[in-house]
Each structure stands twice: as C-alpha cells, then as structure tokens.
Amino acid sequence: MSKSAKTNSVKPTTVKTAEAGDKTSTVASTRPAATQPAAQIAAATLKEGTPAPAFTLPRDGGGELSLKDFAGRKLVLFFYPRADTPGCTLEAVDFTRLSAAFAACGTAVIGVSADSVKAQDKFRDKHRLTVPLLSDETLTMLKTYGVWGEKSMYGKVFEGALRTTVLIGSDGRIARIWSAVKVNGHADAVLAAARDL
C-alpha cells in the first residue's frame, strides 16, 4: 500500500451533527461515560488489514448483493445516513460521477443506508444514480461495520448511521477506512486511494 493509502483507524467517536431527516432512533442520554455503544465497540474492532465482514442485503431495483459477488475485485462501501438528504445526495452523485473511473481501476462502488428498498429506488431515480444502493433496515451490516452509533443534534442524543467509507482490497481485506466523512472532495480522495491500492 502506498503512503497515500494510509489513514487513521476508525476510533469510537460521537458525531456532533446530523443531517435533517436522518433516519434515527432516539436513545436515553443517561448512559455512563465509560460505556460504549455496541456500534462503537464494533468500529474499534474493524481495522485495516483485517478481513471485511461478509454481507448480503437487498438492493435498489430488486435482488441482493453480497461481499462474495466482488471476490477478486476492489470494493468501496460508502455508508450514508439517509437517502435524498443534502449531504447524502451530494456524496452519491459524486460517486456516480466517478463510477467509470472507479471501474477503470477495477473497483466497484456501493452505497449503504438503513433506508428501505423503495426509498433507495426513489433516490436512484430522482438523482440518476448508477451505483448500487443497499437497504439495511435491520441494521445488521451497519452495526457489523461499526457505522451505527450515537449522534447528537440540537442537544438531543440519538442513534443513526455514521457517514463512513470503507475500501476493501481485491484480497478481501480492509485497505482503508474514512470515518466522520466530509462530503466535499471525498469521492475523489477515495478514487485516488483505490488507484494506489
């Protein structure tokens, strides 16, 4: 892996802001400071160089996608809070804009959120997205990948999807993790890392 492909490991953190309309579930804010939410514990164990956790989820347009479908290829998983919200739209549009460039360097791209398949279909159609969108309404994959955890907005603490991107190498191992993603320029940075891998 090149120097440009190095990054910080995912650390358990509380995201300070959330998008309006974020799909969330309210939780009590009385948890002792020493106790970590389950998703944050999972995030701490998801490290670069370890095998990517298997998944099988329904996708936009019908059918399912699994990690095994991408065996021998590089794969980008971008986890986003909610379909058709401003930041999530910009991120998905950027990954779509670069989809041919990702394909040229042997890399597939998939978006994942807790939205229903129907919501993903509407999101895809409205913004002409070409990257597959997975629906994880049960939160199984989001929790396994450590991207479901505590967030806060306007003084309220709740749980939701944490904007995170994972780059999986052709060997099936996690090559790079971006946590607390800032959307502007992010897809381009991921493409650069995929090319270097």
Buried (B, 14 or more C-beta within 10 A) or exposed (E): EEEEBEBEEBEBEEBEEBBEEBBBEEBEEEEEEEEBBEBBBBBBEBEBEEEBBEBEBBBBEEEEBEBEEBEEBBBBBBBBBBBBBEBBBBBBBBBBEBBEBBEEEBBBBBBBBBBBBEBBBBBBEEBEBEBBBBBBBEBBBBBBBBBBBBBBBEEEBBBBBBBBBBBBBBEBEBBBBBBEBEBEEBBEBBBBBBBBB
